[in-house]
């Protein structure tokens, strides 16, 4: 399959490639499509559970109940 992408998408793909996290445009597209597929396949219950956990963590942080842990490198948060 051959794809032609508009300049704005090509720029996004090149931006991801420049991070060194991807070896090819195909890997960038695969990762994006897999993430979209995972998001679309989530049930309402799963979304609600994630939201509840985020809210719980936010409220704990407001009360000062934080867990000291090493900070993860930013590159490990994107993938």
PDB file of N, CA, C and O in Angstrom:
ATOM      1  N   UNK A   1       0.848  -1.172   0.000  1.00  0.00           N
ATOM      2  CA  UNK A   1       0.000   0.000   0.000  1.00  0.00           C
ATOM      3  C   UNK A   1       0.897   1.239   0.000  1.00  0.00           C
ATOM      4  O   UNK A   1       1.850   1.328   0.774  1.00  0.00           O
ATOM      5  N   UNK A   2       0.593   2.150  -0.839  1.00  0.00           N
ATOM      6  CA  UNK A   2       1.295   3.431  -0.899  1.00  0.00           C
ATOM      7  C   UNK A   2       0.378   4.501  -0.330  1.00  0.00           C
ATOM      8  O   UNK A   2      -0.814   4.524  -0.638  1.00  0.00           O
ATOM      9  N   UNK A   3       0.922   5.388   0.497  1.00  0.00           N
ATOM     10  CA  UNK A   3       0.141   6.480   1.058  1.00  0.00           C
ATOM     11  C   UNK A   3       0.769   7.811   0.690  1.00  0.00           C
ATOM     12  O   UNK A   3       1.991   7.961   0.669  1.00  0.00           O
ATOM     13  N   UNK A   4      -0.086   8.761   0.403  1.00  0.00           N
ATOM     14  CA  UNK A   4       0.366  10.125   0.218  1.00  0.00           C
ATOM     15  C   UNK A   4      -0.217  10.921   1.365  1.00  0.00           C
ATOM     16  O   UNK A   4      -1.432  10.935   1.564  1.00  0.00           O
ATOM     17  N   UNK A   5       0.645  11.585   2.121  1.00  0.00           N
ATOM     18  CA  UNK A   5       0.170  12.347   3.273  1.00  0.00           C
ATOM     19  C   UNK A   5       0.381  13.834   3.020  1.00  0.00           C
ATOM     20  O   UNK A   5       1.345  14.233   2.366  1.00  0.00           O
ATOM     21  N   UNK A   6      -0.520  14.639   3.537  1.00  0.00           N
ATOM     22  CA  UNK A   6      -0.357  16.085   3.377  1.00  0.00           C
ATOM     23  C   UNK A   6       0.851  16.577   4.176  1.00  0.00           C
ATOM     24  O   UNK A   6       1.319  15.896   5.089  1.00  0.00           O
ATOM     25  N   UNK A   7       1.339  17.740   3.833  1.00  0.00           N
ATOM     26  CA  UNK A   7       2.553  18.267   4.485  1.00  0.00           C
ATOM     27  C   UNK A   7       2.465  18.342   6.010  1.00  0.00           C
ATOM     28  O   UNK A   7       3.464  18.108   6.690  1.00  0.00           O
ATOM     29  N   UNK A   8       1.294  18.662   6.561  1.00  0.00           N
ATOM     30  CA  UNK A   8       1.198  18.765   8.018  1.00  0.00           C
ATOM     31  C   UNK A   8       1.400  17.410   8.696  1.00  0.00           C
ATOM     32  O   UNK A   8       2.017  17.335   9.758  1.00  0.00           O
ATOM     33  N   UNK A   9       0.882  16.338   8.085  1.00  0.00           N
ATOM     34  CA  UNK A   9       1.098  15.000   8.653  1.00  0.00           C
ATOM     35  C   UNK A   9       2.536  14.544   8.447  1.00  0.00           C
ATOM     36  O   UNK A   9       3.116  13.897   9.319  1.00  0.00           O
ATOM     37  N   UNK A  10       3.099  14.873   7.323  1.00  0.00           N
ATOM     38  CA  UNK A  10       4.498  14.534   7.076  1.00  0.00           C
ATOM     39  C   UNK A  10       5.391  15.208   8.118  1.00  0.00           C
ATOM     40  O   UNK A  10       6.357  14.617   8.600  1.00  0.00           O
ATOM     41  N   UNK A  11       5.058  16.434   8.451  1.00  0.00           N
ATOM     42  CA  UNK A  11       5.814  17.159   9.470  1.00  0.00           C
ATOM     43  C   UNK A  11       5.708  16.475  10.829  1.00  0.00           C
ATOM     44  O   UNK A  11       6.702  16.361  11.547  1.00  0.00           O
ATOM     45  N   UNK A  12       4.497  16.014  11.187  1.00  0.00           N
ATOM     46  CA  UNK A  12       4.314  15.301  12.457  1.00  0.00           C
ATOM     47  C   UNK A  12       5.102  13.993  12.479  1.00  0.00           C
ATOM     48  O   UNK A  12       5.722  13.651  13.486  1.00  0.00           O
ATOM     49  N   UNK A  13       5.072  13.278  11.381  1.00  0.00           N
ATOM     50  CA  UNK A  13       5.816  12.019  11.291  1.00  0.00           C
ATOM     51  C   UNK A  13       7.308  12.292  11.449  1.00  0.00           C
ATOM     52  O   UNK A  13       7.997  11.593  12.193  1.00  0.00           O
ATOM     53  N   UNK A  14       7.801  13.308  10.748  1.00  0.00           N
ATOM     54  CA  UNK A  14       9.220  13.647  10.842  1.00  0.00           C
ATOM     55  C   UNK A  14       9.601  14.098  12.251  1.00  0.00           C
ATOM     56  O   UNK A  14      10.705  13.821  12.720  1.00  0.00           O
ATOM     57  N   UNK A  15       8.687  14.790  12.919  1.00  0.00           N
ATOM     58  CA  UNK A  15       8.933  15.208  14.303  1.00  0.00           C
ATOM     59  C   UNK A  15       9.128  13.990  15.193  1.00  0.00           C
ATOM     60  O   UNK A  15      10.040  13.961  16.020  1.00  0.00           O
ATOM     61  N   UNK A  16       8.265  12.973  15.024  1.00  0.00           N
ATOM     62  CA  UNK A  16       8.400  11.747  15.814  1.00  0.00           C
ATOM     63  C   UNK A  16       9.696  11.010  15.471  1.00  0.00           C
ATOM     64  O   UNK A  16      10.373  10.488  16.357  1.00  0.00           O
ATOM     65  N   UNK A  17      10.033  10.972  14.190  1.00  0.00           N
ATOM     66  CA  UNK A  17      11.263  10.303  13.773  1.00  0.00           C
ATOM     67  C   UNK A  17      12.492  10.981  14.363  1.00  0.00           C
ATOM     68  O   UNK A  17      13.465  10.312  14.711  1.00  0.00           O
ATOM     69  N   UNK A  18      12.453  12.301  14.479  1.00  0.00           N
ATOM     70  CA  UNK A  18      13.612  13.049  14.972  1.00  0.00           C
ATOM     71  C   UNK A  18      13.898  12.767  16.447  1.00  0.00           C
ATOM     72  O   UNK A  18      14.995  13.056  16.926  1.00  0.00           O
ATOM     73  N   UNK A  19      12.923  12.205  17.174  1.00  0.00           N
ATOM     74  CA  UNK A  19      13.160  11.881  18.580  1.00  0.00           C
ATOM     75  C   UNK A  19      14.065  10.665  18.732  1.00  0.00           C
ATOM     76  O   UNK A  19      14.672  10.459  19.782  1.00  0.00           O
ATOM     77  N   UNK A  20      14.148   9.868  17.680  1.00  0.00           N
ATOM     78  CA  UNK A  20      14.934   8.644  17.747  1.00  0.00           C
ATOM     79  C   UNK A  20      14.163   7.464  18.302  1.00  0.00           C
ATOM     80  O   UNK A  20      14.691   6.356  18.390  1.00  0.00           O
ATOM     81  N   UNK A  21      12.912   7.701  18.677  1.00  0.00           N
ATOM     82  CA  UNK A  21      12.091   6.618  19.233  1.00  0.00           C
ATOM     83  C   UNK A  21      11.555   5.681  18.155  1.00  0.00           C
ATOM     84  O   UNK A  21      11.116   4.571  18.457  1.00  0.00           O
ATOM     85  N   UNK A  22      11.589   6.119  16.917  1.00  0.00           N
ATOM     86  CA  UNK A  22      11.055   5.330  15.803  1.00  0.00           C
ATOM     87  C   UNK A  22      12.110   5.216  14.720  1.00  0.00           C
ATOM     88  O   UNK A  22      12.855   6.159  14.457  1.00  0.00           O
ATOM     89  N   UNK A  23      12.163   4.046  14.094  1.00  0.00           N
ATOM     90  CA  UNK A  23      13.149   3.806  13.047  1.00  0.00           C
ATOM     91  C   UNK A  23      12.605   4.132  11.663  1.00  0.00           C
ATOM     92  O   UNK A  23      13.373   4.295  10.715  1.00  0.00           O
ATOM     93  N   UNK A  24      11.279   4.229  11.543  1.00  0.00           N
ATOM     94  CA  UNK A  24      10.695   4.467  10.222  1.00  0.00           C
ATOM     95  C   UNK A  24       9.330   5.127  10.348  1.00  0.00           C
ATOM     96  O   UNK A  24       8.709   5.128  11.411  1.00  0.00           O
ATOM     97  N   UNK A  25       8.884   5.687   9.229  1.00  0.00           N
ATOM     98  CA  UNK A  25       7.544   6.281   9.185  1.00  0.00           C
ATOM     99  C   UNK A  25       6.492   5.209   9.462  1.00  0.00           C
ATOM    100  O   UNK A  25       5.462   5.488  10.077  1.00  0.00           O
ATOM    101  N   UNK A  26       6.751   3.991   9.012  1.00  0.00           N
ATOM    102  CA  UNK A  26       5.811   2.901   9.253  1.00  0.00           C
ATOM    103  C   UNK A  26       5.630   2.650  10.748  1.00  0.00           C
ATOM    104  O   UNK A  26       4.516   2.397  11.206  1.00  0.00           O
ATOM    105  N   UNK A  27       6.729   2.720  11.512  1.00  0.00           N
ATOM    106  CA  UNK A  27       6.625   2.527  12.961  1.00  0.00           C
ATOM    107  C   UNK A  27       5.808   3.642  13.606  1.00  0.00           C
ATOM    108  O   UNK A  27       5.018   3.388  14.514  1.00  0.00           O
ATOM    109  N   UNK A  28       5.994   4.864  13.143  1.00  0.00           N
ATOM    110  CA  UNK A  28       5.226   5.992  13.671  1.00  0.00           C
ATOM    111  C   UNK A  28       3.743   5.764  13.422  1.00  0.00           C
ATOM    112  O   UNK A  28       2.925   5.914  14.330  1.00  0.00           O
ATOM    113  N   UNK A  29       3.402   5.404  12.201  1.00  0.00           N
ATOM    114  CA  UNK A  29       1.989   5.186  11.865  1.00  0.00           C
ATOM    115  C   UNK A  29       1.415   3.988  12.618  1.00  0.00           C
ATOM    116  O   UNK A  29       0.276   4.038  13.082  1.00  0.00           O
ATOM    117  N   UNK A  30       2.191   2.914  12.744  1.00  0.00           N
ATOM    118  CA  UNK A  30       1.721   1.733  13.482  1.00  0.00           C
ATOM    119  C   UNK A  30       1.416   2.094  14.937  1.00  0.00           C
ATOM    120  O   UNK A  30       0.374   1.718  15.475  1.00  0.00           O
ATOM    121  N   UNK A  31       2.328   2.819  15.559  1.00  0.00           N
ATOM    122  CA  UNK A  31       2.144   3.217  16.945  1.00  0.00           C
ATOM    123  C   UNK A  31       0.896   4.080  17.110  1.00  0.00           C
ATOM    124  O   UNK A  31       0.109   3.878  18.034  1.00  0.00           O
ATOM    125  N   UNK A  32       0.726   5.031  16.217  1.00  0.00           N
ATOM    126  CA  UNK A  32      -0.438   5.919  16.290  1.00  0.00           C
ATOM    127  C   UNK A  32      -1.744   5.147  16.106  1.00  0.00           C
ATOM    128  O   UNK A  32      -2.711   5.374  16.833  1.00  0.00           O
ATOM    129  N   UNK A  33      -1.769   4.245  15.144  1.00  0.00           N
ATOM    130  CA  UNK A  33      -2.984   3.471  14.896  1.00  0.00           C
ATOM    131  C   UNK A  33      -3.283   2.493  16.030  1.00  0.00           C
ATOM    132  O   UNK A  33      -4.445   2.280  16.377  1.00  0.00           O
ATOM    133  N   UNK A  34      -2.235   1.895  16.609  1.00  0.00           N
ATOM    134  CA  UNK A  34      -2.450   0.996  17.741  1.00  0.00           C
ATOM    135  C   UNK A  34      -2.984   1.759  18.952  1.00  0.00           C
ATOM    136  O   UNK A  34      -3.861   1.266  19.663  1.00  0.00           O
ATOM    137  N   UNK A  35      -2.458   2.956  19.185  1.00  0.00           N
ATOM    138  CA  UNK A  35      -2.953   3.769  20.301  1.00  0.00           C
ATOM    139  C   UNK A  35      -4.406   4.171  20.066  1.00  0.00           C
ATOM    140  O   UNK A  35      -5.221   4.137  20.989  1.00  0.00           O
ATOM    141  N   UNK A  36      -4.723   4.546  18.849  1.00  0.00           N
ATOM    142  CA  UNK A  36      -6.110   4.915  18.532  1.00  0.00           C
ATOM    143  C   UNK A  36      -7.028   3.707  18.682  1.00  0.00           C
ATOM    144  O   UNK A  36      -8.138   3.834  19.200  1.00  0.00           O
ATOM    145  N   UNK A  37      -6.580   2.550  18.240  1.00  0.00           N
ATOM    146  CA  UNK A  37      -7.385   1.334  18.358  1.00  0.00           C
ATOM    147  C   UNK A  37      -7.654   1.001  19.817  1.00  0.00           C
ATOM    148  O   UNK A  37      -8.773   0.638  20.180  1.00  0.00           O
ATOM    149  N   UNK A  38      -6.619   1.125  20.661  1.00  0.00           N
ATOM    150  CA  UNK A  38      -6.785   0.845  22.090  1.00  0.00           C
ATOM    151  C   UNK A  38      -7.779   1.822  22.710  1.00  0.00           C
ATOM    152  O   UNK A  38      -8.625   1.426  23.511  1.00  0.00           O
ATOM    153  N   UNK A  39      -7.677   3.089  22.342  1.00  0.00           N
ATOM    154  CA  UNK A  39      -8.590   4.090  22.885  1.00  0.00           C
ATOM    155  C   UNK A  39     -10.031   3.828  22.448  1.00  0.00           C
ATOM    156  O   UNK A  39     -10.959   3.936  23.249  1.00  0.00           O
ATOM    157  N   UNK A  40     -10.206   3.486  21.191  1.00  0.00           N
ATOM    158  CA  UNK A  40     -11.556   3.251  20.675  1.00  0.00           C
ATOM    159  C   UNK A  40     -12.179   1.977  21.231  1.00  0.00           C
ATOM    160  O   UNK A  40     -13.403   1.855  21.277  1.00  0.00           O
ATOM    161  N   UNK A  41     -11.343   1.023  21.657  1.00  0.00           N
ATOM    162  CA  UNK A  41     -11.880  -0.243  22.154  1.00  0.00           C
ATOM    163  C   UNK A  41     -12.167  -0.216  23.655  1.00  0.00           C
ATOM    164  O   UNK A  41     -12.691  -1.184  24.206  1.00  0.00           O
ATOM    165  N   UNK A  42     -11.819   0.904  24.325  1.00  0.00           N
ATOM    166  CA  UNK A  42     -12.103   1.001  25.759  1.00  0.00           C
ATOM    167  C   UNK A  42     -13.606   1.090  25.999  1.00  0.00           C
ATOM    168  O   UNK A  42     -14.335   1.749  25.259  1.00  0.00           O
ATOM    169  N   UNK A  43     -14.043   0.414  27.043  1.00  0.00           N
ATOM    170  CA  UNK A  43     -15.454   0.484  27.407  1.00  0.00           C
ATOM    171  C   UNK A  43     -15.696   1.717  28.269  1.00  0.00           C
ATOM    172  O   UNK A  43     -14.758   2.317  28.792  1.00  0.00           O
ATOM    173  N   UNK A  44     -16.956   2.082  28.408  1.00  0.00           N
ATOM    174  CA  UNK A  44     -17.304   3.203  29.277  1.00  0.00           C
ATOM    175  C   UNK A  44     -16.859   2.936  30.711  1.00  0.00           C
ATOM    176  O   UNK A  44     -16.425   3.851  31.411  1.00  0.00           O
ATOM    177  N   UNK A  45     -16.966   1.680  31.148  1.00  0.00           N
ATOM    178  CA  UNK A  45     -16.568   1.321  32.498  1.00  0.00           C
ATOM    179  C   UNK A  45     -15.063   1.531  32.679  1.00  0.00           C
ATOM    180  O   UNK A  45     -14.626   2.019  33.721  1.00  0.00           O
ATOM    181  N   UNK A  46     -14.276   1.167  31.676  1.00  0.00           N
ATOM    182  CA  UNK A  46     -12.826   1.365  31.763  1.00  0.00           C
ATOM    183  C   UNK A  46     -12.489   2.856  31.821  1.00  0.00           C
ATOM    184  O   UNK A  46     -11.627   3.269  32.596  1.00  0.00           O
ATOM    185  N   UNK A  47     -13.163   3.656  31.008  1.00  0.00           N
ATOM    186  CA  UNK A  47     -12.938   5.105  31.030  1.00  0.00           C
ATOM    187  C   UNK A  47     -13.298   5.690  32.401  1.00  0.00           C
ATOM    188  O   UNK A  47     -12.578   6.530  32.941  1.00  0.00           O
ATOM    189  N   UNK A  48     -14.416   5.232  32.944  1.00  0.00           N
ATOM    190  CA  UNK A  48     -14.840   5.724  34.255  1.00  0.00           C
ATOM    191  C   UNK A  48     -13.838   5.320  35.340  1.00  0.00           C
ATOM    192  O   UNK A  48     -13.553   6.109  36.242  1.00  0.00           O
ATOM    193  N   UNK A  49     -13.305   4.107  35.261  1.00  0.00           N
ATOM    194  CA  UNK A  49     -12.334   3.640  36.252  1.00  0.00           C
ATOM    195  C   UNK A  49     -11.055   4.473  36.177  1.00  0.00           C
ATOM    196  O   UNK A  49     -10.499   4.848  37.210  1.00  0.00           O
ATOM    197  N   UNK A  50     -10.592   4.762  34.976  1.00  0.00           N
ATOM    198  CA  UNK A  50      -9.394   5.593  34.815  1.00  0.00           C
ATOM    199  C   UNK A  50      -9.648   6.983  35.362  1.00  0.00           C
ATOM    200  O   UNK A  50      -8.806   7.532  36.072  1.00  0.00           O
ATOM    201  N   UNK A  51     -10.789   7.557  35.044  1.00  0.00           N
ATOM    202  CA  UNK A  51     -11.129   8.892  35.557  1.00  0.00           C
ATOM    203  C   UNK A  51     -11.182   8.903  37.077  1.00  0.00           C
ATOM    204  O   UNK A  51     -10.730   9.856  37.711  1.00  0.00           O
ATOM    205  N   UNK A  52     -11.733   7.846  37.662  1.00  0.00           N
ATOM    206  CA  UNK A  52     -11.813   7.764  39.122  1.00  0.00           C
ATOM    207  C   UNK A  52     -10.415   7.709  39.738  1.00  0.00           C
ATOM    208  O   UNK A  52     -10.164   8.356  40.755  1.00  0.00           O
ATOM    209  N   UNK A  53      -9.511   6.950  39.138  1.00  0.00           N
ATOM    210  CA  UNK A  53      -8.142   6.862  39.648  1.00  0.00           C
ATOM    211  C   UNK A  53      -7.429   8.209  39.536  1.00  0.00           C
ATOM    212  O   UNK A  53      -6.707   8.612  40.448  1.00  0.00           O
ATOM    213  N   UNK A  54      -7.631   8.892  38.431  1.00  0.00           N
ATOM    214  CA  UNK A  54      -7.016  10.210  38.259  1.00  0.00           C
ATOM    215  C   UNK A  54      -7.556  11.176  39.308  1.00  0.00           C
ATOM    216  O   UNK A  54      -6.791  11.918  39.924  1.00  0.00           O
ATOM    217  N   UNK A  55      -8.859  11.168  39.509  1.00  0.00           N
ATOM    218  CA  UNK A  55      -9.473  12.048  40.511  1.00  0.00           C
ATOM    219  C   UNK A  55      -8.948  11.729  41.906  1.00  0.00           C
ATOM    220  O   UNK A  55      -8.649  12.636  42.682  1.00  0.00           O
ATOM    221  N   UNK A  56      -8.837  10.444  42.226  1.00  0.00           N
ATOM    222  CA  UNK A  56      -8.312  10.035  43.530  1.00  0.00           C
ATOM    223  C   UNK A  56      -6.885  10.549  43.724  1.00  0.00           C
ATOM    224  O   UNK A  56      -6.549  11.069  44.788  1.00  0.00           O
ATOM    225  N   UNK A  57      -6.056  10.404  42.703  1.00  0.00           N
ATOM    226  CA  UNK A  57      -4.682  10.888  42.787  1.00  0.00           C
ATOM    227  C   UNK A  57      -4.617  12.401  42.931  1.00  0.00           C
ATOM    228  O   UNK A  57      -3.799  12.927  43.686  1.00  0.00           O
ATOM    229  N   UNK A  58      -5.468  13.083  42.217  1.00  0.00           N
ATOM    230  CA  UNK A  58      -5.510  14.546  42.307  1.00  0.00           C
ATOM    231  C   UNK A  58      -5.888  14.986  43.720  1.00  0.00           C
ATOM    232  O   UNK A  58      -5.264  15.884  44.285  1.00  0.00           O
ATOM    233  N   UNK A  59      -6.902  14.355  44.282  1.00  0.00           N
ATOM    234  CA  UNK A  59      -7.335  14.715  45.634  1.00  0.00           C
ATOM    235  C   UNK A  59      -6.249  14.399  46.667  1.00  0.00           C
ATOM    236  O   UNK A  59      -6.048  15.163  47.610  1.00  0.00           O
ATOM    237  N   UNK A  60      -5.554  13.281  46.490  1.00  0.00           N
ATOM    238  CA  UNK A  60      -4.457  12.941  47.394  1.00  0.00           C
ATOM    239  C   UNK A  60      -3.347  13.981  47.294  1.00  0.00           C
ATOM    240  O   UNK A  60      -2.782  14.385  48.310  1.00  0.00           O
ATOM    241  N   UNK A  61      -3.036  14.411  46.093  1.00  0.00           N
ATOM    242  CA  UNK A  61      -1.996  15.423  45.903  1.00  0.00           C
ATOM    243  C   UNK A  61      -2.398  16.738  46.562  1.00  0.00           C
ATOM    244  O   UNK A  61      -1.562  17.418  47.156  1.00  0.00           O
ATOM    245  N   UNK A  62      -3.670  17.094  46.456  1.00  0.00           N
ATOM    246  CA  UNK A  62      -4.143  18.324  47.109  1.00  0.00           C
ATOM    247  C   UNK A  62      -3.974  18.246  48.622  1.00  0.00           C
ATOM    248  O   UNK A  62      -3.717  19.257  49.276  1.00  0.00           O
ATOM    249  N   UNK A  63      -4.120  17.029  49.181  1.00  0.00           N
ATOM    250  CA  UNK A  63      -3.957  16.840  50.630  1.00  0.00           C
ATOM    251  C   UNK A  63      -2.491  16.687  51.018  1.00  0.00           C
ATOM    252  O   UNK A  63      -2.170  16.563  52.200  1.00  0.00           O
ATOM    253  N   UNK A  64      -1.598  16.695  50.024  1.00  0.00           N
ATOM    254  CA  UNK A  64      -0.172  16.557  50.292  1.00  0.00           C
ATOM    255  C   UNK A  64       0.285  15.131  50.441  1.00  0.00           C
ATOM    256  O   UNK A  64       1.408  14.888  50.883  1.00  0.00           O
ATOM    257  N   UNK A  65      -0.548  14.185  50.086  1.00  0.00           N
ATOM    258  CA  UNK A  65      -0.193  12.769  50.206  1.00  0.00           C
ATOM    259  C   UNK A  65       0.414  12.296  48.889  1.00  0.00           C
ATOM    260  O   UNK A  65      -0.248  11.682  48.053  1.00  0.00           O
ATOM    261  N   UNK A  66       1.698  12.607  48.740  1.00  0.00           N
ATOM    262  CA  UNK A  66       2.414  12.241  47.529  1.00  0.00           C
ATOM    263  C   UNK A  66       3.414  11.144  47.836  1.00  0.00           C
ATOM    264  O   UNK A  66       3.885  11.027  48.968  1.00  0.00           O
ATOM    265  N   UNK A  67       3.733  10.357  46.855  1.00  0.00           N
ATOM    266  CA  UNK A  67       4.717   9.291  46.987  1.00  0.00           C
ATOM    267  C   UNK A  67       5.987   9.759  46.314  1.00  0.00           C
ATOM    268  O   UNK A  67       5.976  10.115  45.136  1.00  0.00           O
ATOM    269  N   UNK A  68       7.088   9.760  47.059  1.00  0.00           N
ATOM    270  CA  UNK A  68       8.369  10.153  46.493  1.00  0.00           C
ATOM    271  C   UNK A  68       8.880   9.039  45.595  1.00  0.00           C
ATOM    272  O   UNK A  68       9.105   7.917  46.051  1.00  0.00           O
ATOM    273  N   UNK A  69       9.062   9.350  44.326  1.00  0.00           N
ATOM    274  CA  UNK A  69       9.615   8.400  43.372  1.00  0.00           C
ATOM    275  C   UNK A  69      10.508   9.156  42.411  1.00  0.00           C
ATOM    276  O   UNK A  69      10.329  10.354  42.192  1.00  0.00           O
ATOM    277  N   UNK A  70      11.481   8.444  41.834  1.00  0.00           N
ATOM    278  CA  UNK A  70      12.323   9.106  40.839  1.00  0.00           C
ATOM    279  C   UNK A  70      11.463   9.574  39.660  1.00  0.00           C
ATOM    280  O   UNK A  70      10.465   8.939  39.319  1.00  0.00           O
ATOM    281  N   UNK A  71      11.850  10.654  39.065  1.00  0.00           N
ATOM    282  CA  UNK A  71      11.125  11.185  37.918  1.00  0.00           C
ATOM    283  C   UNK A  71      11.511  10.383  36.681  1.00  0.00           C
ATOM    284  O   UNK A  71      12.692  10.171  36.405  1.00  0.00           O
ATOM    285  N   UNK A  72      10.502   9.943  35.945  1.00  0.00           N
ATOM    286  CA  UNK A  72      10.758   9.198  34.725  1.00  0.00           C
ATOM    287  C   UNK A  72      11.195  10.161  33.633  1.00  0.00           C
ATOM    288  O   UNK A  72      10.690  11.282  33.565  1.00  0.00           O
ATOM    289  N   UNK A  73      12.135   9.744  32.767  1.00  0.00           N
ATOM    290  CA  UNK A  73      12.517  10.615  31.665  1.00  0.00           C
ATOM    291  C   UNK A  73      11.325  10.868  30.752  1.00  0.00           C
ATOM    292  O   UNK A  73      10.490   9.985  30.557  1.00  0.00           O
ATOM    293  N   UNK A  74      11.245  12.045  30.205  1.00  0.00           N
ATOM    294  CA  UNK A  74      10.110  12.418  29.349  1.00  0.00           C
ATOM    295  C   UNK A  74       9.939  11.443  28.188  1.00  0.00           C
ATOM    296  O   UNK A  74       8.812  11.184  27.764  1.00  0.00           O
ATOM    297  N   UNK A  75      11.030  10.904  27.672  1.00  0.00           N
ATOM    298  CA  UNK A  75      10.937   9.989  26.528  1.00  0.00           C
ATOM    299  C   UNK A  75      10.184   8.703  26.892  1.00  0.00           C
ATOM    300  O   UNK A  75       9.608   8.063  26.013  1.00  0.00           O
ATOM    301  N   UNK A  76      10.180   8.318  28.167  1.00  0.00           N
ATOM    302  CA  UNK A  76       9.461   7.105  28.562  1.00  0.00           C
ATOM    303  C   UNK A  76       7.965   7.346  28.680  1.00  0.00           C
ATOM    304  O   UNK A  76       7.187   6.396  28.766  1.00  0.00           O
ATOM    305  N   UNK A  77       7.558   8.608  28.684  1.00  0.00           N
ATOM    306  CA  UNK A  77       6.145   8.932  28.803  1.00  0.00           C
ATOM    307  C   UNK A  77       5.461   9.009  27.452  1.00  0.00           C
ATOM    308  O   UNK A  77       4.232   9.067  27.390  1.00  0.00           O
ATOM    309  N   UNK A  78       6.220   9.012  26.373  1.00  0.00           N
ATOM    310  CA  UNK A  78       5.646   9.074  25.036  1.00  0.00           C
ATOM    311  C   UNK A  78       5.965   7.793  24.312  1.00  0.00           C
ATOM    312  O   UNK A  78       7.134   7.454  24.125  1.00  0.00           O
ATOM    313  N   UNK A  79       4.971   7.101  23.914  1.00  0.00           N
ATOM    314  CA  UNK A  79       5.174   5.895  23.142  1.00  0.00           C
ATOM    315  C   UNK A  79       3.858   5.273  22.861  1.00  0.00           C
ATOM    316  O   UNK A  79       3.795   4.229  22.212  1.00  0.00           O
TER     317      UNK A  79
END
